[in-house]
């Protein structure tokens, strides 16, 4: 999963062509593109996944 505040449209399209699918929230200044159902589910679960990752990282110092 790529975590980044901003990604340009050109870079997003280049990565998509290379087979890398980025899942990002649609912001106010972005055009709304159709998102797969599974991508929406993953995006909703992101906070939970990140908090579990943080606990594991801090507990086991990995």
PDBQT receptor file of N, H, CA, C and O in Angstrom, charges set to zero:
ATOM      1  N   UNK A   1       0.844  -1.161   0.000  1.00  0.00    +0.000 N 
ATOM      2  CA  UNK A   1       0.000   0.000   0.000  1.00  0.00    +0.000 C 
ATOM      3  C   UNK A   1       0.895   1.231   0.000  1.00  0.00    +0.000 C 
ATOM      4  O   UNK A   1       1.845   1.317   0.779  1.00  0.00    +0.000 OA
ATOM      5  N   UNK A   2       0.593   2.168  -0.863  1.00  0.00    +0.000 N 
ATOM      6  H   UNK A   2      -0.178   2.099  -1.495  1.00  0.00    +0.000 HD
ATOM      7  CA  UNK A   2       1.344   3.404  -0.934  1.00  0.00    +0.000 C 
ATOM      8  C   UNK A   2       0.606   4.460  -0.131  1.00  0.00    +0.000 C 
ATOM      9  O   UNK A   2      -0.584   4.693  -0.342  1.00  0.00    +0.000 OA
ATOM     10  N   UNK A   3       1.310   5.092   0.781  1.00  0.00    +0.000 N 
ATOM     11  H   UNK A   3       2.277   4.902   0.952  1.00  0.00    +0.000 HD
ATOM     12  CA  UNK A   3       0.717   6.150   1.579  1.00  0.00    +0.000 C 
ATOM     13  C   UNK A   3       1.407   7.445   1.173  1.00  0.00    +0.000 C 
ATOM     14  O   UNK A   3       2.605   7.621   1.392  1.00  0.00    +0.000 OA
ATOM     15  N   UNK A   4       0.646   8.335   0.589  1.00  0.00    +0.000 N 
ATOM     16  H   UNK A   4      -0.328   8.192   0.411  1.00  0.00    +0.000 HD
ATOM     17  CA  UNK A   4       1.215   9.587   0.130  1.00  0.00    +0.000 C 
ATOM     18  C   UNK A   4       0.119  10.631   0.109  1.00  0.00    +0.000 C 
ATOM     19  O   UNK A   4      -1.032  10.317  -0.192  1.00  0.00    +0.000 OA
ATOM     20  N   UNK A   5       0.459  11.860   0.422  1.00  0.00    +0.000 N 
ATOM     21  H   UNK A   5       1.395  12.115   0.667  1.00  0.00    +0.000 HD
ATOM     22  CA  UNK A   5      -0.534  12.923   0.463  1.00  0.00    +0.000 C 
ATOM     23  C   UNK A   5      -0.985  13.348  -0.923  1.00  0.00    +0.000 C 
ATOM     24  O   UNK A   5      -2.140  13.733  -1.103  1.00  0.00    +0.000 OA
ATOM     25  N   UNK A   6      -0.107  13.286  -1.890  1.00  0.00    +0.000 N 
ATOM     26  H   UNK A   6       0.831  12.973  -1.744  1.00  0.00    +0.000 HD
ATOM     27  CA  UNK A   6      -0.461  13.748  -3.222  1.00  0.00    +0.000 C 
ATOM     28  C   UNK A   6       0.265  12.901  -4.248  1.00  0.00    +0.000 C 
ATOM     29  O   UNK A   6       1.431  12.547  -4.068  1.00  0.00    +0.000 OA
ATOM     30  N   UNK A   7      -0.429  12.582  -5.319  1.00  0.00    +0.000 N 
ATOM     31  H   UNK A   7      -1.375  12.870  -5.465  1.00  0.00    +0.000 HD
ATOM     32  CA  UNK A   7       0.196  11.887  -6.437  1.00  0.00    +0.000 C 
ATOM     33  C   UNK A   7      -0.376  12.486  -7.712  1.00  0.00    +0.000 C 
ATOM     34  O   UNK A   7      -1.592  12.620  -7.852  1.00  0.00    +0.000 OA
ATOM     35  N   UNK A   8       0.493  12.842  -8.631  1.00  0.00    +0.000 N 
ATOM     36  H   UNK A   8       1.480  12.733  -8.517  1.00  0.00    +0.000 HD
ATOM     37  CA  UNK A   8       0.037  13.489  -9.851  1.00  0.00    +0.000 C 
ATOM     38  C   UNK A   8      -0.703  12.495 -10.740  1.00  0.00    +0.000 C 
ATOM     39  O   UNK A   8      -0.511  11.282 -10.649  1.00  0.00    +0.000 OA
ATOM     40  N   UNK A   9      -1.540  13.038 -11.587  1.00  0.00    +0.000 N 
ATOM     41  H   UNK A   9      -1.695  14.023 -11.661  1.00  0.00    +0.000 HD
ATOM     42  CA  UNK A   9      -2.330  12.200 -12.493  1.00  0.00    +0.000 C 
ATOM     43  C   UNK A   9      -1.415  11.408 -13.426  1.00  0.00    +0.000 C 
ATOM     44  O   UNK A   9      -1.660  10.232 -13.696  1.00  0.00    +0.000 OA
ATOM     45  N   UNK A  10      -0.356  12.064 -13.918  1.00  0.00    +0.000 N 
ATOM     46  H   UNK A  10      -0.157  13.019 -13.698  1.00  0.00    +0.000 HD
ATOM     47  CA  UNK A  10       0.577  11.386 -14.829  1.00  0.00    +0.000 C 
ATOM     48  C   UNK A  10       1.267  10.201 -14.153  1.00  0.00    +0.000 C 
ATOM     49  O   UNK A  10       1.380   9.125 -14.739  1.00  0.00    +0.000 OA
ATOM     50  N   UNK A  11       1.726  10.407 -12.921  1.00  0.00    +0.000 N 
ATOM     51  H   UNK A  11       1.634  11.282 -12.445  1.00  0.00    +0.000 HD
ATOM     52  CA  UNK A  11       2.388   9.325 -12.196  1.00  0.00    +0.000 C 
ATOM     53  C   UNK A  11       1.412   8.200 -11.888  1.00  0.00    +0.000 C 
ATOM     54  O   UNK A  11       1.759   7.025 -11.999  1.00  0.00    +0.000 OA
ATOM     55  N   UNK A  12       0.185   8.559 -11.500  1.00  0.00    +0.000 N 
ATOM     56  H   UNK A  12      -0.097   9.514 -11.410  1.00  0.00    +0.000 HD
ATOM     57  CA  UNK A  12      -0.839   7.566 -11.216  1.00  0.00    +0.000 C 
ATOM     58  C   UNK A  12      -1.094   6.697 -12.445  1.00  0.00    +0.000 C 
ATOM     59  O   UNK A  12      -1.163   5.473 -12.334  1.00  0.00    +0.000 OA
ATOM     60  N   UNK A  13      -1.235   7.324 -13.619  1.00  0.00    +0.000 N 
ATOM     61  H   UNK A  13      -1.179   8.319 -13.709  1.00  0.00    +0.000 HD
ATOM     62  CA  UNK A  13      -1.489   6.576 -14.853  1.00  0.00    +0.000 C 
ATOM     63  C   UNK A  13      -0.291   5.717 -15.243  1.00  0.00    +0.000 C 
ATOM     64  O   UNK A  13      -0.468   4.593 -15.713  1.00  0.00    +0.000 OA
ATOM     65  N   UNK A  14       0.929   6.230 -15.055  1.00  0.00    +0.000 N 
ATOM     66  H   UNK A  14       1.073   7.143 -14.673  1.00  0.00    +0.000 HD
ATOM     67  CA  UNK A  14       2.127   5.454 -15.386  1.00  0.00    +0.000 C 
ATOM     68  C   UNK A  14       2.224   4.207 -14.511  1.00  0.00    +0.000 C 
ATOM     69  O   UNK A  14       2.521   3.120 -15.006  1.00  0.00    +0.000 OA
ATOM     70  N   UNK A  15       1.975   4.362 -13.221  1.00  0.00    +0.000 N 
ATOM     71  H   UNK A  15       1.734   5.245 -12.818  1.00  0.00    +0.000 HD
ATOM     72  CA  UNK A  15       2.018   3.217 -12.317  1.00  0.00    +0.000 C 
ATOM     73  C   UNK A  15       0.927   2.211 -12.658  1.00  0.00    +0.000 C 
ATOM     74  O   UNK A  15       1.148   1.003 -12.584  1.00  0.00    +0.000 OA
ATOM     75  N   UNK A  16      -0.254   2.709 -13.033  1.00  0.00    +0.000 N 
ATOM     76  H   UNK A  16      -0.434   3.691 -13.093  1.00  0.00    +0.000 HD
ATOM     77  CA  UNK A  16      -1.362   1.828 -13.395  1.00  0.00    +0.000 C 
ATOM     78  C   UNK A  16      -0.999   0.991 -14.615  1.00  0.00    +0.000 C 
ATOM     79  O   UNK A  16      -1.301  -0.202 -14.663  1.00  0.00    +0.000 OA
ATOM     80  N   UNK A  17      -0.355   1.606 -15.596  1.00  0.00    +0.000 N 
ATOM     81  H   UNK A  17      -0.109   2.575 -15.557  1.00  0.00    +0.000 HD
ATOM     82  CA  UNK A  17       0.078   0.879 -16.792  1.00  0.00    +0.000 C 
ATOM     83  C   UNK A  17       1.115  -0.177 -16.426  1.00  0.00    +0.000 C 
ATOM     84  O   UNK A  17       1.145  -1.254 -17.022  1.00  0.00    +0.000 OA
ATOM     85  N   UNK A  18       1.967   0.132 -15.443  1.00  0.00    +0.000 N 
ATOM     86  H   UNK A  18       1.942   1.007 -14.959  1.00  0.00    +0.000 HD
ATOM     87  CA  UNK A  18       2.992  -0.814 -14.996  1.00  0.00    +0.000 C 
ATOM     88  C   UNK A  18       2.441  -1.910 -14.095  1.00  0.00    +0.000 C 
ATOM     89  O   UNK A  18       3.186  -2.792 -13.670  1.00  0.00    +0.000 OA
ATOM     90  N   UNK A  19       1.139  -1.864 -13.796  1.00  0.00    +0.000 N 
ATOM     91  H   UNK A  19       0.533  -1.147 -14.142  1.00  0.00    +0.000 HD
ATOM     92  CA  UNK A  19       0.517  -2.916 -12.996  1.00  0.00    +0.000 C 
ATOM     93  C   UNK A  19       0.404  -2.602 -11.518  1.00  0.00    +0.000 C 
ATOM     94  O   UNK A  19       0.062  -3.477 -10.722  1.00  0.00    +0.000 OA
ATOM     95  N   UNK A  20       0.689  -1.360 -11.139  1.00  0.00    +0.000 N 
ATOM     96  H   UNK A  20       0.967  -0.649 -11.785  1.00  0.00    +0.000 HD
ATOM     97  CA  UNK A  20       0.580  -0.958  -9.730  1.00  0.00    +0.000 C 
ATOM     98  C   UNK A  20      -0.718  -0.194  -9.558  1.00  0.00    +0.000 C 
ATOM     99  O   UNK A  20      -0.908   0.868 -10.152  1.00  0.00    +0.000 OA
ATOM    100  N   UNK A  21      -1.605  -0.736  -8.747  1.00  0.00    +0.000 N 
ATOM    101  H   UNK A  21      -1.450  -1.598  -8.265  1.00  0.00    +0.000 HD
ATOM    102  CA  UNK A  21      -2.927  -0.144  -8.538  1.00  0.00    +0.000 C 
ATOM    103  C   UNK A  21      -2.939   0.572  -7.198  1.00  0.00    +0.000 C 
ATOM    104  O   UNK A  21      -2.850  -0.067  -6.150  1.00  0.00    +0.000 OA
ATOM    105  N   UNK A  22      -3.049   1.895  -7.224  1.00  0.00    +0.000 N 
ATOM    106  H   UNK A  22      -3.122   2.415  -8.076  1.00  0.00    +0.000 HD
ATOM    107  CA  UNK A  22      -3.072   2.686  -5.999  1.00  0.00    +0.000 C 
ATOM    108  C   UNK A  22      -4.511   2.917  -5.567  1.00  0.00    +0.000 C 
ATOM    109  O   UNK A  22      -5.383   3.200  -6.389  1.00  0.00    +0.000 OA
ATOM    110  N   UNK A  23      -4.742   2.793  -4.282  1.00  0.00    +0.000 N 
ATOM    111  H   UNK A  23      -4.034   2.563  -3.615  1.00  0.00    +0.000 HD
ATOM    112  CA  UNK A  23      -6.072   3.032  -3.730  1.00  0.00    +0.000 C 
ATOM    113  C   UNK A  23      -5.970   4.280  -2.870  1.00  0.00    +0.000 C 
ATOM    114  O   UNK A  23      -5.339   4.261  -1.813  1.00  0.00    +0.000 OA
ATOM    115  N   UNK A  24      -6.591   5.366  -3.320  1.00  0.00    +0.000 N 
ATOM    116  H   UNK A  24      -7.103   5.382  -4.178  1.00  0.00    +0.000 HD
ATOM    117  CA  UNK A  24      -6.532   6.626  -2.591  1.00  0.00    +0.000 C 
ATOM    118  C   UNK A  24      -7.926   7.208  -2.459  1.00  0.00    +0.000 C 
ATOM    119  O   UNK A  24      -8.807   6.934  -3.274  1.00  0.00    +0.000 OA
ATOM    120  N   UNK A  25      -8.114   8.009  -1.429  1.00  0.00    +0.000 N 
ATOM    121  H   UNK A  25      -7.398   8.232  -0.767  1.00  0.00    +0.000 HD
ATOM    122  CA  UNK A  25      -9.388   8.694  -1.256  1.00  0.00    +0.000 C 
ATOM    123  C   UNK A  25      -9.529   9.778  -2.305  1.00  0.00    +0.000 C 
ATOM    124  O   UNK A  25      -8.537  10.370  -2.733  1.00  0.00    +0.000 OA
ATOM    125  N   UNK A  26     -10.758  10.040  -2.720  1.00  0.00    +0.000 N 
ATOM    126  H   UNK A  26     -11.563   9.560  -2.373  1.00  0.00    +0.000 HD
ATOM    127  CA  UNK A  26     -11.032  11.117  -3.659  1.00  0.00    +0.000 C 
ATOM    128  C   UNK A  26     -11.206  12.392  -2.846  1.00  0.00    +0.000 C 
ATOM    129  O   UNK A  26     -12.007  12.441  -1.913  1.00  0.00    +0.000 OA
ATOM    130  N   UNK A  27     -10.459  13.412  -3.205  1.00  0.00    +0.000 N 
ATOM    131  H   UNK A  27      -9.808  13.373  -3.964  1.00  0.00    +0.000 HD
ATOM    132  CA  UNK A  27     -10.538  14.680  -2.491  1.00  0.00    +0.000 C 
ATOM    133  C   UNK A  27     -11.463  15.642  -3.228  1.00  0.00    +0.000 C 
ATOM    134  O   UNK A  27     -11.916  15.359  -4.337  1.00  0.00    +0.000 OA
ATOM    135  N   UNK A  28     -11.732  16.760  -2.609  1.00  0.00    +0.000 N 
ATOM    136  H   UNK A  28     -11.364  16.990  -1.708  1.00  0.00    +0.000 HD
ATOM    137  CA  UNK A  28     -12.665  17.739  -3.174  1.00  0.00    +0.000 C 
ATOM    138  C   UNK A  28     -12.232  18.238  -4.543  1.00  0.00    +0.000 C 
ATOM    139  O   UNK A  28     -13.070  18.439  -5.423  1.00  0.00    +0.000 OA
ATOM    140  N   UNK A  29     -10.928  18.441  -4.735  1.00  0.00    +0.000 N 
ATOM    141  H   UNK A  29     -10.248  18.278  -4.020  1.00  0.00    +0.000 HD
ATOM    142  CA  UNK A  29     -10.444  19.002  -5.990  1.00  0.00    +0.000 C 
ATOM    143  C   UNK A  29     -10.108  17.944  -7.038  1.00  0.00    +0.000 C 
ATOM    144  O   UNK A  29      -9.512  18.262  -8.067  1.00  0.00    +0.000 OA
ATOM    145  N   UNK A  30     -10.481  16.701  -6.790  1.00  0.00    +0.000 N 
ATOM    146  H   UNK A  30     -10.965  16.442  -5.954  1.00  0.00    +0.000 HD
ATOM    147  CA  UNK A  30     -10.209  15.616  -7.728  1.00  0.00    +0.000 C 
ATOM    148  C   UNK A  30     -11.499  15.189  -8.413  1.00  0.00    +0.000 C 
ATOM    149  O   UNK A  30     -12.587  15.305  -7.848  1.00  0.00    +0.000 OA
ATOM    150  N   UNK A  31     -11.362  14.699  -9.620  1.00  0.00    +0.000 N 
ATOM    151  H   UNK A  31     -10.478  14.605 -10.079  1.00  0.00    +0.000 HD
ATOM    152  CA  UNK A  31     -12.525  14.151 -10.307  1.00  0.00    +0.000 C 
ATOM    153  C   UNK A  31     -12.867  12.806  -9.688  1.00  0.00    +0.000 C 
ATOM    154  O   UNK A  31     -11.983  12.011  -9.369  1.00  0.00    +0.000 OA
ATOM    155  N   UNK A  32     -14.147  12.563  -9.524  1.00  0.00    +0.000 N 
ATOM    156  H   UNK A  32     -14.866  13.208  -9.782  1.00  0.00    +0.000 HD
ATOM    157  CA  UNK A  32     -14.601  11.315  -8.922  1.00  0.00    +0.000 C 
ATOM    158  C   UNK A  32     -14.570  10.212  -9.978  1.00  0.00    +0.000 C 
ATOM    159  O   UNK A  32     -15.299  10.270 -10.968  1.00  0.00    +0.000 OA
ATOM    160  N   UNK A  33     -13.736   9.224  -9.766  1.00  0.00    +0.000 N 
ATOM    161  H   UNK A  33     -13.144   9.177  -8.962  1.00  0.00    +0.000 HD
ATOM    162  CA  UNK A  33     -13.655   8.088 -10.684  1.00  0.00    +0.000 C 
ATOM    163  C   UNK A  33     -14.303   6.887 -10.025  1.00  0.00    +0.000 C 
ATOM    164  O   UNK A  33     -14.313   6.765  -8.800  1.00  0.00    +0.000 OA
ATOM    165  N   UNK A  34     -14.838   6.014 -10.835  1.00  0.00    +0.000 N 
ATOM    166  H   UNK A  34     -14.830   6.114 -11.830  1.00  0.00    +0.000 HD
ATOM    167  CA  UNK A  34     -15.483   4.810 -10.311  1.00  0.00    +0.000 C 
ATOM    168  C   UNK A  34     -14.445   3.956  -9.587  1.00  0.00    +0.000 C 
ATOM    169  O   UNK A  34     -13.340   3.742 -10.086  1.00  0.00    +0.000 OA
ATOM    170  N   UNK A  35     -14.819   3.473  -8.406  1.00  0.00    +0.000 N 
ATOM    171  H   UNK A  35     -15.716   3.647  -8.001  1.00  0.00    +0.000 HD
ATOM    172  CA  UNK A  35     -13.912   2.673  -7.599  1.00  0.00    +0.000 C 
ATOM    173  C   UNK A  35     -14.539   1.300  -7.389  1.00  0.00    +0.000 C 
ATOM    174  O   UNK A  35     -15.742   1.189  -7.151  1.00  0.00    +0.000 OA
ATOM    175  N   UNK A  36     -13.723   0.261  -7.478  1.00  0.00    +0.000 N 
ATOM    176  H   UNK A  36     -12.746   0.351  -7.671  1.00  0.00    +0.000 HD
ATOM    177  CA  UNK A  36     -14.209  -1.092  -7.236  1.00  0.00    +0.000 C 
ATOM    178  C   UNK A  36     -14.715  -1.221  -5.806  1.00  0.00    +0.000 C 
ATOM    179  O   UNK A  36     -14.272  -0.503  -4.910  1.00  0.00    +0.000 OA
ATOM    180  N   UNK A  37     -15.643  -2.140  -5.606  1.00  0.00    +0.000 N 
ATOM    181  H   UNK A  37     -16.003  -2.724  -6.334  1.00  0.00    +0.000 HD
ATOM    182  CA  UNK A  37     -16.210  -2.360  -4.272  1.00  0.00    +0.000 C 
ATOM    183  C   UNK A  37     -15.133  -2.767  -3.278  1.00  0.00    +0.000 C 
ATOM    184  O   UNK A  37     -15.107  -2.271  -2.152  1.00  0.00    +0.000 OA
ATOM    185  N   UNK A  38     -14.243  -3.667  -3.687  1.00  0.00    +0.000 N 
ATOM    186  H   UNK A  38     -14.264  -4.070  -4.602  1.00  0.00    +0.000 HD
ATOM    187  CA  UNK A  38     -13.198  -4.149  -2.781  1.00  0.00    +0.000 C 
ATOM    188  C   UNK A  38     -12.244  -3.020  -2.402  1.00  0.00    +0.000 C 
ATOM    189  O   UNK A  38     -11.746  -2.987  -1.277  1.00  0.00    +0.000 OA
ATOM    190  N   UNK A  39     -11.984  -2.091  -3.330  1.00  0.00    +0.000 N 
ATOM    191  H   UNK A  39     -12.389  -2.118  -4.244  1.00  0.00    +0.000 HD
ATOM    192  CA  UNK A  39     -11.138  -0.944  -3.024  1.00  0.00    +0.000 C 
ATOM    193  C   UNK A  39     -11.790  -0.054  -1.972  1.00  0.00    +0.000 C 
ATOM    194  O   UNK A  39     -11.107   0.462  -1.087  1.00  0.00    +0.000 OA
ATOM    195  N   UNK A  40     -13.098   0.129  -2.062  1.00  0.00    +0.000 N 
ATOM    196  H   UNK A  40     -13.652  -0.290  -2.781  1.00  0.00    +0.000 HD
ATOM    197  CA  UNK A  40     -13.821   0.925  -1.068  1.00  0.00    +0.000 C 
ATOM    198  C   UNK A  40     -13.745   0.278   0.310  1.00  0.00    +0.000 C 
ATOM    199  O   UNK A  40     -13.574   0.967   1.316  1.00  0.00    +0.000 OA
ATOM    200  N   UNK A  41     -13.872  -1.044   0.355  1.00  0.00    +0.000 N 
ATOM    201  H   UNK A  41     -14.010  -1.604  -0.462  1.00  0.00    +0.000 HD
ATOM    202  CA  UNK A  41     -13.795  -1.767   1.627  1.00  0.00    +0.000 C 
ATOM    203  C   UNK A  41     -12.401  -1.617   2.232  1.00  0.00    +0.000 C 
ATOM    204  O   UNK A  41     -12.265  -1.346   3.425  1.00  0.00    +0.000 OA
ATOM    205  N   UNK A  42     -11.376  -1.791   1.415  1.00  0.00    +0.000 N 
ATOM    206  H   UNK A  42     -11.487  -2.011   0.446  1.00  0.00    +0.000 HD
ATOM    207  CA  UNK A  42      -9.999  -1.666   1.891  1.00  0.00    +0.000 C 
ATOM    208  C   UNK A  42      -9.737  -0.258   2.402  1.00  0.00    +0.000 C 
ATOM    209  O   UNK A  42      -9.087  -0.083   3.432  1.00  0.00    +0.000 OA
ATOM    210  N   UNK A  43     -10.230   0.732   1.703  1.00  0.00    +0.000 N 
ATOM    211  H   UNK A  43     -10.758   0.590   0.866  1.00  0.00    +0.000 HD
ATOM    212  CA  UNK A  43     -10.024   2.114   2.114  1.00  0.00    +0.000 C 
ATOM    213  C   UNK A  43     -10.687   2.399   3.455  1.00  0.00    +0.000 C 
ATOM    214  O   UNK A  43     -10.140   3.142   4.269  1.00  0.00    +0.000 OA
ATOM    215  N   UNK A  44     -11.861   1.815   3.694  1.00  0.00    +0.000 N 
ATOM    216  H   UNK A  44     -12.305   1.210   3.032  1.00  0.00    +0.000 HD
ATOM    217  CA  UNK A  44     -12.549   1.993   4.974  1.00  0.00    +0.000 C 
ATOM    218  C   UNK A  44     -11.798   1.307   6.111  1.00  0.00    +0.000 C 
ATOM    219  O   UNK A  44     -11.821   1.779   7.248  1.00  0.00    +0.000 OA
ATOM    220  N   UNK A  45     -11.142   0.209   5.809  1.00  0.00    +0.000 N 
ATOM    221  H   UNK A  45     -11.124  -0.175   4.886  1.00  0.00    +0.000 HD
ATOM    222  CA  UNK A  45     -10.436  -0.566   6.831  1.00  0.00    +0.000 C 
ATOM    223  C   UNK A  45      -9.003  -0.081   7.051  1.00  0.00    +0.000 C 
ATOM    224  O   UNK A  45      -8.291  -0.617   7.900  1.00  0.00    +0.000 OA
ATOM    225  N   UNK A  46      -8.584   0.911   6.304  1.00  0.00    +0.000 N 
ATOM    226  H   UNK A  46      -9.162   1.346   5.613  1.00  0.00    +0.000 HD
ATOM    227  CA  UNK A  46      -7.197   1.364   6.343  1.00  0.00    +0.000 C 
ATOM    228  C   UNK A  46      -6.762   1.796   7.745  1.00  0.00    +0.000 C 
ATOM    229  O   UNK A  46      -5.668   1.436   8.181  1.00  0.00    +0.000 OA
ATOM    230  N   UNK A  47      -7.586   2.551   8.452  1.00  0.00    +0.000 N 
ATOM    231  H   UNK A  47      -8.474   2.843   8.098  1.00  0.00    +0.000 HD
ATOM    232  CA  UNK A  47      -7.220   3.029   9.793  1.00  0.00    +0.000 C 
ATOM    233  C   UNK A  47      -6.995   1.864  10.743  1.00  0.00    +0.000 C 
ATOM    234  O   UNK A  47      -6.062   1.890  11.546  1.00  0.00    +0.000 OA
ATOM    235  N   UNK A  48      -7.831   0.854  10.660  1.00  0.00    +0.000 N 
ATOM    236  H   UNK A  48      -8.589   0.833  10.007  1.00  0.00    +0.000 HD
ATOM    237  CA  UNK A  48      -7.685  -0.328  11.516  1.00  0.00    +0.000 C 
ATOM    238  C   UNK A  48      -6.396  -1.069  11.170  1.00  0.00    +0.000 C 
ATOM    239  O   UNK A  48      -5.644  -1.471  12.058  1.00  0.00    +0.000 OA
ATOM    240  N   UNK A  49      -6.154  -1.244   9.893  1.00  0.00    +0.000 N 
ATOM    241  H   UNK A  49      -6.766  -0.919   9.172  1.00  0.00    +0.000 HD
ATOM    242  CA  UNK A  49      -4.954  -1.950   9.441  1.00  0.00    +0.000 C 
ATOM    243  C   UNK A  49      -3.699  -1.204   9.892  1.00  0.00    +0.000 C 
ATOM    244  O   UNK A  49      -2.745  -1.822  10.365  1.00  0.00    +0.000 OA
ATOM    245  N   UNK A  50      -3.698   0.117   9.748  1.00  0.00    +0.000 N 
ATOM    246  H   UNK A  50      -4.473   0.620   9.364  1.00  0.00    +0.000 HD
ATOM    247  CA  UNK A  50      -2.529   0.901  10.137  1.00  0.00    +0.000 C 
ATOM    248  C   UNK A  50      -2.296   0.868  11.641  1.00  0.00    +0.000 C 
ATOM    249  O   UNK A  50      -1.148   0.826  12.083  1.00  0.00    +0.000 OA
ATOM    250  N   UNK A  51      -3.363   0.888  12.435  1.00  0.00    +0.000 N 
ATOM    251  H   UNK A  51      -4.295   0.922  12.075  1.00  0.00    +0.000 HD
ATOM    252  CA  UNK A  51      -3.180   0.853  13.889  1.00  0.00    +0.000 C 
ATOM    253  C   UNK A  51      -2.650  -0.509  14.344  1.00  0.00    +0.000 C 
ATOM    254  O   UNK A  51      -1.810  -0.573  15.242  1.00  0.00    +0.000 OA
ATOM    255  N   UNK A  52      -3.128  -1.589  13.740  1.00  0.00    +0.000 N 
ATOM    256  H   UNK A  52      -3.810  -1.536  13.011  1.00  0.00    +0.000 HD
ATOM    257  CA  UNK A  52      -2.612  -2.923  14.071  1.00  0.00    +0.000 C 
ATOM    258  C   UNK A  52      -1.142  -3.032  13.664  1.00  0.00    +0.000 C 
ATOM    259  O   UNK A  52      -0.327  -3.574  14.411  1.00  0.00    +0.000 OA
ATOM    260  N   UNK A  53      -0.814  -2.527  12.501  1.00  0.00    +0.000 N 
ATOM    261  H   UNK A  53      -1.477  -2.087  11.894  1.00  0.00    +0.000 HD
ATOM    262  CA  UNK A  53       0.575  -2.528  12.032  1.00  0.00    +0.000 C 
ATOM    263  C   UNK A  53       1.462  -1.752  13.003  1.00  0.00    +0.000 C 
ATOM    264  O   UNK A  53       2.570  -2.185  13.319  1.00  0.00    +0.000 OA
ATOM    265  N   UNK A  54       0.973  -0.604  13.476  1.00  0.00    +0.000 N 
ATOM    266  H   UNK A  54       0.073  -0.252  13.219  1.00  0.00    +0.000 HD
ATOM    267  CA  UNK A  54       1.740   0.215  14.407  1.00  0.00    +0.000 C 
ATOM    268  C   UNK A  54       1.978  -0.513  15.730  1.00  0.00    +0.000 C 
ATOM    269  O   UNK A  54       3.077  -0.453  16.282  1.00  0.00    +0.000 OA
ATOM    270  N   UNK A  55       0.957  -1.199  16.239  1.00  0.00    +0.000 N 
ATOM    271  H   UNK A  55       0.064  -1.248  15.792  1.00  0.00    +0.000 HD
ATOM    272  CA  UNK A  55       1.106  -1.959  17.485  1.00  0.00    +0.000 C 
ATOM    273  C   UNK A  55       2.128  -3.076  17.305  1.00  0.00    +0.000 C 
ATOM    274  O   UNK A  55       2.997  -3.262  18.156  1.00  0.00    +0.000 OA
ATOM    275  N   UNK A  56       2.033  -3.811  16.216  1.00  0.00    +0.000 N 
ATOM    276  H   UNK A  56       1.328  -3.659  15.524  1.00  0.00    +0.000 HD
ATOM    277  CA  UNK A  56       2.990  -4.894  15.953  1.00  0.00    +0.000 C 
ATOM    278  C   UNK A  56       4.408  -4.355  15.811  1.00  0.00    +0.000 C 
ATOM    279  O   UNK A  56       5.360  -4.934  16.334  1.00  0.00    +0.000 OA
ATOM    280  N   UNK A  57       4.534  -3.251  15.106  1.00  0.00    +0.000 N 
ATOM    281  H   UNK A  57       3.761  -2.780  14.681  1.00  0.00    +0.000 HD
ATOM    282  CA  UNK A  57       5.842  -2.653  14.889  1.00  0.00    +0.000 C 
ATOM    283  C   UNK A  57       6.467  -2.209  16.208  1.00  0.00    +0.000 C 
ATOM    284  O   UNK A  57       7.648  -2.454  16.451  1.00  0.00    +0.000 OA
ATOM    285  N   UNK A  58       5.682  -1.563  17.050  1.00  0.00    +0.000 N 
ATOM    286  H   UNK A  58       4.722  -1.364  16.852  1.00  0.00    +0.000 HD
ATOM    287  CA  UNK A  58       6.217  -1.075  18.323  1.00  0.00    +0.000 C 
ATOM    288  C   UNK A  58       6.434  -2.199  19.330  1.00  0.00    +0.000 C 
ATOM    289  O   UNK A  58       7.373  -2.141  20.123  1.00  0.00    +0.000 OA
ATOM    290  N   UNK A  59       5.589  -3.210  19.309  1.00  0.00    +0.000 N 
ATOM    291  H   UNK A  59       4.827  -3.257  18.665  1.00  0.00    +0.000 HD
ATOM    292  CA  UNK A  59       5.714  -4.317  20.255  1.00  0.00    +0.000 C 
ATOM    293  C   UNK A  59       6.920  -5.191  19.934  1.00  0.00    +0.000 C 
ATOM    294  O   UNK A  59       7.708  -5.524  20.819  1.00  0.00    +0.000 OA
ATOM    295  N   UNK A  60       7.056  -5.555  18.676  1.00  0.00    +0.000 N 
ATOM    296  H   UNK A  60       6.416  -5.284  17.958  1.00  0.00    +0.000 HD
ATOM    297  CA  UNK A  60       8.124  -6.471  18.272  1.00  0.00    +0.000 C 
ATOM    298  C   UNK A  60       9.333  -5.763  17.670  1.00  0.00    +0.000 C 
ATOM    299  O   UNK A  60      10.289  -6.414  17.249  1.00  0.00    +0.000 OA
ATOM    300  N   UNK A  61       9.296  -4.453  17.630  1.00  0.00    +0.000 N 
ATOM    301  H   UNK A  61       8.520  -3.924  17.972  1.00  0.00    +0.000 HD
ATOM    302  CA  UNK A  61      10.385  -3.619  17.123  1.00  0.00    +0.000 C 
ATOM    303  C   UNK A  61      10.886  -4.096  15.762  1.00  0.00    +0.000 C 
ATOM    304  O   UNK A  61      12.081  -4.302  15.553  1.00  0.00    +0.000 OA
ATOM    305  N   UNK A  62       9.946  -4.263  14.854  1.00  0.00    +0.000 N 
ATOM    306  H   UNK A  62       8.975  -4.095  15.023  1.00  0.00    +0.000 HD
ATOM    307  CA  UNK A  62      10.323  -4.681  13.498  1.00  0.00    +0.000 C 
ATOM    308  C   UNK A  62      10.325  -3.506  12.557  1.00  0.00    +0.000 C 
ATOM    309  O   UNK A  62      10.618  -3.664  11.372  1.00  0.00    +0.000 OA
TER     310      UNK A  62
